[in-house]
Every structure is written in C-alpha cells, then in structure tokens.
Amino acid sequence: MDRDSKKRIYKAHIIYTKEKNRFEVLENAYVAVDADGRVAGVSSEPALLDDGNTEVVDFGDCLLIPAMNDLHVHASQYRNQGVAMDLELLPWLQNYTFPEEMKYADMDYAERMYRRFVHDLWRVGTMRSCVFATIHTESTRVLMHLFREAGMGALVGKVGMNSNCPEGLSESVEKMMQGYEALIEEFNKPDALVRPIVTPRFIPSCTPEMLRACGELAAKYQLPVQSHLSENKDEIALVQSLEPGSSCYGDAYNHYGLFGQTPTVMAHCVFTEGEELALMKRNGVMVAHCPTSNLNVTTGIAPIRQFFEEGLRVGLGSDISGGHDLSIFRVMVYAIQMSKLHYQRNRERRFLALSEAFWMATKSAGSFFGRVGSFEPGYEFDALVINDSDLNHDNYSLLERLERYIYLGDDRQIEKRFCRGMEISEP
Amino acid sequence: MDRDSKKRIYKAHIIYTKEKNRFEVLENAYVAVDADGRVAGVSSEPALLDDGNTEVVDFGDCLLIPAMNDLHVHASQYRNQGVAMDLELLPWLQNYTFPEEMKYADMDYAERMYRRFVHDLWRVGTMRSCVFATIHTESTRVLMHLFREAGMGALVGKVGMNSNCPEGLSESVEKMMQGYEALIEEFNKPDALVRPIVTPRFIPSCTPEMLRACGELAAKYQLPVQSHLSENKDEIALVQSLEPGSSCYGDAYNHYGLFGQTPTVMAHCVFTEGEELALMKRNGVMVAHCPTSNLNVTTGIAPIRQFFEEGLRVGLGSDISGGHDLSIFRVMVYAIQMSKLHYQRNRERRFLALSEAFWMATKSAGSFFGRVGSFEPGYEFDALVINDSDLNHDNYSLLERLERYIYLGDDRQIEKRFCRGMEISEP
C-alpha cells in the first residue's frame, strides 16, 4: 500500500454533492488527485488541472462518485446479518447478539469473521466506517490491523460495558482502560486511517464509573466517541431511571463528557426532540441514521427532515445486524422511503430528495472522518468507479443513471474503489 | 422446451410453506416430479417416491424452494425502473409513465425492452407473473411470445384505457375488443402457461363503456381480471365522483363484472376496509400487496395482518416501476418491515413472520395461477435451487440460511429455475 508520490488525473462522469440540495454533475470531466491523496481540482478541461505531463486515467463511460461512509456498524454482529429478524430488541440481544459477541474472545473466530466483514465493506464500496467491535482488546486489535492492511479508513471501538449484560461481556473499568491504552498506543497516530473511538455500548450497559472513565479517555487522548441514543421508548425510560439527574438521554452522556466534548456520533435518535435535539446541535453531535435497523427492530423512524431544519449533522449507518444490508446505497433508499412515511403524515415536511440522501452518505457522514466525502479541493480522494453498463440500456441522463444505480445496483457495478487517493484492491 | 416424458427426482434441502404459519423443512430430502411437471411427492427417503429406476439429480447442499410469483408488474414501465423516485403519483404518471408507455407502439422498442424484462424476471427467480403491458395489441403479443419462448408462466394484460389519459394511450372500446379477441384466439388455450388477463387500467382511465366491455370479455372467455384498487385517497374520491352509484371503489368494478366474477387480483388495497374488504372476501378477490411501490409513491401501507384476519387472499407484487426492485425476495423483506410499522401503532396485530411473507410470495400468490407455489402432491413444480455457499459460512440452520438468502441474497445464488417441471434456461 505504498504511495508512489505521483499526481494522478482521472476522467469519468463525475457526480458529487457540495451541498445537500443539488448534485454537481460533470460529464466527461477530470479530477486531479495530488500525491498526498487529496483532490487538487475537478474540471471539464484537463489543462486547467495540470501542465500536461500527468497521464490521464480514463474510466470511459463510468460514473465517478465519492465512496460510501458507514457511521454505525457492529463488526461483531456480522455473522448474524439477516438472521432472527422476526425478533424484537430484547430477545434478539439475549439470544443472538450477546452470545455472538462472546465468541470474540476466540481469536481464530474473530479473525475469520472480521476478515469477511472488512471484505464485505470493501465489496459494497464503504471506505470509511465507525465500527463497534466487542469488549475484547485483542480481537479489536485484529480488526484494526485488517482495516489497516486493506487501506480502508475506520474508527474502531472496543466496547465498554459492565452492567446489565452477561458475565462474558462485562469488563472492569480498569481492564477497559488498560485495553484502550494499548490500542491507543498502537493506533492513535495523527492522520492515521484507522484509529480508536471511545465506545460505551449505551448508558444501560455501563456503570457511572465506566461512563466517567470513557469520558476521561476521550478527553485525555482527544478521541472521538460513538454510542446509541434514543432508539426506543423503553430504553429512554430506563436511562431516565438510571440517570435521574439528567434532563434527557443525551444529557446523561453529556454529564460524562461523551456528548460532543470530542467529535461524537450517536446512532438512531429516533425519539430525539426538544432539549436533546438542542443539546446535540449546541455540541455538534452527529446523528447516525439507521433506517433499515429501525424498521427491522420495530423502533420507529427518525425525523431527518426536522433534524435538517434544526441544523443537525446527519449521516447514515447500516447498523449490521439490526440492519440487514451493509450497502449504504441501499440504506439511502430506505432513508428516502422512511422520510416519505413522515411526509404522508405531515405534508409540510418534504421527503428527502436523492441528493440529500447521497449527501448524508458522502459529504455529511464523511465530515466525521476529516475532509472526506466530496471532490472539492483539499478533500481526501475517496471514490468509487461505477460501471453501470449492464443497467444502462436506454439513454438515461447521468443523474438517472446514478439514481438507477442507487436503487437497482449492487457491488457488481463497482469497478474500482479509492480511499485517500489509493486504489483499494480486494482485501 | 419439449417435455421428455420422464419422471425426475431431485435431492436438496427442501423448504416450502403448506400453511402460512410455519415452514416445512426437509434436510437432504427428495422431491419427485412426474412427467407432466407436477409434484408426485416429497420425502426423506427416495424409496418412498420411486421404484428405484429413476435417476436422482443431487443438488448437494443447496436449498430447493418454490419459485417466486409476482402478482403485479408493469412490463411497459421496465425502462423507468429506479428512475424519478423523487416524484409523486401525478407528475410521475404525466412525465414518465405515460410517455414511456406510448413508446410501445414501436415494435422494435417493445421487443428490445420486453426481452430484457423477461430476462430480468428469470434472473430474479420469478416464474409466474401478472403483467400489465400497454394498449398496443401487437407489442403485447410480442411480450406473450417472449414469455412462451422462455417457458415462464404469465397472465399478460393488454391495457384498456380511453379516459383521462393522453391521446396516444387511448383506444376505442371497439379496437380494444378486437385486440383482445386476437390475443384470445392465439393464446387462450386450456392449461397454457401464458394467457391473456383482462386489464382495465383503473376506473378513472376507463369510460363506463370500456369497463362494461372488459367485464363482458372476462365473462365470455372466462378470463381472469387485474387492475388497481384503493391506492390513494385522491384516487378513491375521484372514483366516488365518477361512479356515484357504487358503495366503494371495489363496488365500482363489481358493477361491471370485474371484481371476482372471474378470478381477480387487485393491486395495492392500501385503504381497503369495511364494505370493500367484505366484498373482496365474498367475491374471493385477491390482493397484490406492493409495499415497495406504496413507499416510493408515498401512498401508505396496506394492513396485511388485518387482511389475513379477515381471510382475504394476499400475494406480493413488485409493481415496477412504482416499485424499484423486481425481486420478490426483496418485496418480502419490505412486506415484513412495513407490517412492523403497523405493529408499532397497534401491538395487538403482530407483524408478519418470515413464513407468512414467504407463503404470500409462493403458495398464496401461486394460487392465482393454478396449483402453484408449494411442493404438495399435484402442485406444478415451480422451483428455485439456491446455492448460498457464499452466504453460508457459519453453521446456520436451514431456516437461517433461507432467511439470510431472503434478506441478503440476490440472483447470483439462484443456480437453477424450474417452471411447471421444466428447467428454464436463460432467455
């Protein structure tokens, strides 16, 4: 995965979203990528990007779009993807999720599954992700190495939990800290593609001491934070009883320095409103919207249009294995469809446009990883080359081709993947 | 596609649904198919099926399941699949659907598109379908020939419409009748896999004379009927104004002999309740539930659990291009997910189990085509051989493998397809 310090220019039909309300569409255009993997510029004229000495790599009639970012995915639930979808949250956790996560004490099992997981992320074109592993430091380390070897970006969370969970998934605060320190020592380098992220499972799985320790870790090493928020009403009531001093679920995280004190992403936010919404906005906490999971686990539909109106930052998450589909393209489709259900109830709030779903998956979610998710100058070149020739059989416009790819396509049409300027080969 | 008059026995893991509440699961079992293409029996012991002289075709570790049935799909909207999903019903009809359907006056265009459409149905494992063509007799005839050549079952509807539509999509009652008579003459043979189905587009597209003529055609030739019903509230109000003598939308069809006088399937039924529901039940009218379309076109969610409780017959439809996905497996997933949204509002009505979605797609929908959709003795052997080895990497149970295939799989795992006992090769 050595960088050969060369500028590159790629030619294709380039589509991306600078802002959420419209696509930038450049037919037969060029993108120049500097030796550091960042976009130098996009233009319809190669001469504007170069002195003429850089070879142009021509992707012909393909679409070139930013790669996908997944803001919420449980690597350790990969084996359970598409299984037990008939169950609701609690029996699903007790009978499928927790027993599965315990297996990650076994390094052989962990490596076998994590290898497939990273491969599958590659397959569906997700180049950056926010990942839950398990409490196990050693297998989390394996997962981080696999991402690093692949050249794909990831914020990987060793999970903090020591309450309301089976014994095999509980870890003392002290062991949690030791494990994190080891991962931080090895992986927390400036500009690294793969870094640790502080990951208390959620308030009910953590004692106050565990939450406090997580907050201290995040502050001390300036690490980002991820967790779950306001996914269902029973959970919200439980948090209220566990943290009676907090004004809302989010405020409970806030008390422990886990709600925007460092960059924070919270999955679900189905019932986020009022004070919690205001606090998220004030603290810049990002929403990982997981519509497939919310449907499968029968929780509800997060009000994304309202979040946009309030100025919240929102990206998309596959949430395997609550969600069943690892493809963020597929999650985009569900995000649009779920917003249409809100729209049916309140026609004042327009459903999400395709550009908005695309923007959530690219530039908006990408912002959690740095300058990622767009082809504006200075952005890291994370990109997919889409060869939709098998879908494209009747003079569609470029945007129609993109829409068809999002709605109908799959990994078969992804011809090349780039992360931070490097072409990523099959891991 | 000649039948060689041989009995056959296939070995695989056999899964099907006799009734909606549970799967029949036979590990390493055998199905015997008689020379006429019908199931002779299913057993764990081949000796129970045969005198020992029939060669057993062994599909190894594959799953063998009934093939998919699509109860509602517009072949003539195939080009628009996955396009213009940002639009609501009326602009979508005016700007995309009607202009597209007009192209089917052009036989070259029709043949090119219909060929791809039939190929795609084959690809996703749909062996029987209820299809809307257009008003054009000649291109409808081409579509029927393509199905016949492929060996796949289809009820194909030349569309009746002469009101509230662009001139190029309007046909006189007389021409409609002539066109139908020609198609009936050619295709309406006893036991034919491909037959005509009477297809008034929907009440607002047809004058009373057109509707009356459609009802007469159905009665005279004992043809089945398909149309749209209670998809959205504006449409229901419009029908009420057009047919003030009818007690409900369904009753308007009923007045013209188009509501169960011959076997009838109605797409959508999102708002079907009360008198309409009772009339459907009384007349045995089948529901084509199209959850992807209902989401995309922002109409609502049909109350399937309630339909089950009332004893209505329900199958699934892809409704391309209101729906975006031709795979009935994918439509099953949406049917379950949409039922979970109902369940959130009313916990008394349990969401659909996987077996119920599967049953809708196979035995229930199949009943519209004869004895189709199950492996019980006497059923036509419509089947898919699923090789999920690339999805099956951790000791899943057979039902977990099926669930994973339904949620995660695609055409790549469909290794063989059978319709009425014949293996169907790529058309």
Interface residues (C-beta under 8 A of the other chain):
Chain A: R79 Q81 G82 V83 A84 M85 D86 M113 R116 L295 N296 T298 T299 G300 I301 H324 D325 V333 I336 Q337 K340 L341 Y343 Q344 F351 A353 L354 H393 D394 Y396 E400 E403 R404 I406 Y407 L408 D410
Chain B: R79 Q81 G82 V83 A84 M85 D86 M113 R116 L295 N296 T298 T299 G300 I301 H324 D325 V333 I336 Q337 K340 L341 Y343 Q344 F351 A353 L354 H393 D394 Y396 E400 E403 R404 I406 Y407 L408 D410
